[in-house]
Amino acid sequence: METSIKVVEGVHWVGARHPDLKVFDDLFPTRNGTTYNSYLIQGTEKTALIDTVKERFSDEFFNKVSEHIDPSKVDIVVVNHTEPDHSGAVAHIIEKNPDVQIYCSKAGENFLKQLLNKPFNAVNVNDGDEIDLGGKTLRFVIAPYLHWPDTIFTYLVEEEILFPCDAFGAHYCPEKLFDDEINEFYSDFHFYFDCLVRPFKDKVRDALKKCEGLPIKMVCPSHGPIRRSTGNFAIESYARWCAEPINDGRPKALMAVLSSHGNTRDMANVIATELKDQGVDVDMFALSDMRDDDYRDALEHADVLLIGTPTIQRDAPPHVWHALSLVSSVTPKSKLGAVFGSYGWSGEAVKMVEQRMTGLKYKLVAEGISFRFTPTKENMDVCRSFAEQVAGAVLTEE
Ligand code: FEO
């Protein structure tokens, strides 16, 4: 049976490995499984756990804790984040010790109430709050949306260790736990960031600002290897990936277009030419042949999103819906948008896409236009007016 692993004196990893996991949360594929990291911190006065594990791994978790202390004697559980892969064993700890103190954010307490559906002894923490366990001081950093609204980081002052829960983690189940004992796992680290953290780049910047000046020797995330020698590399990577977009001059339109017979593309070309004439650059994407990551990058830099869609069988094609589904996976620079397209029979797609964009909190800056079959010269004049309206709205926002 696997045992706990010493991190530093008085700090042990008591988590669980899940090497066979293929898809995390039924959403994200994992190439190398994952781990659920929990840490036991023992001071001379008190003992605390930083997070727990997914509920089905509770037995092995408690076995590891029991190597050091009777689990019913644990004084504090810090819930950095309430998602059940980390809070799954909290209910069992409360059963063993109803007086155990649960340190968490206010949002974390609210979430836990409805996750546990039983009373518990919550202690809300704020930025800079500390608890002294006896020679081991835990300091808290509120880091909302990394990646849930409840997230906090915990910093072990004497050892200069940051416990950031999901942030800086990776779905990667190594044979050994420390980064300096295993092969490189950068691609898993980056993929995990893309899936979980990328939509919250501005929140990452806020959290990193709060951690500025904090000496950090080690980063102990809740998934994947412990960064004993590359903690600062992980932090610097997040800082680089989440840097503010550079304003490189003229505003930019992201134009995502699907065109079965070339008519919507012809409209797109006329609109693009007029936009450029008006002072707005255009990034054109063919939705039938785009890399999601390129499109996501473009969303983060575009001042307006234009969708060109035909109507196929009374709907917008799946590529269009997919492109819209990616909006919530990033922080778009702008939420200005407009829709256009050609159709053959019924022509519902433009209105349907407008509704979806409105649902995604886009402000439509020009009324959608749709023309039947081949656009006429008059139709193309309307396309130019449409582009003028879009450009006007974008340039006003600048
Ligand atoms: Fe690993 Fe957001 O839970």
Boltz pocket constraint, residues with backbone or C-beta under 6 A from the ligand:
constraints:
  - pocket:
      binder: B
      contacts: [[A, 81], [A, 83], [A, 84], [A, 85], [A, 86], [A, 147], [A, 148], [A, 166], [A, 222], [A, 223]]
      max_distance: 6.0
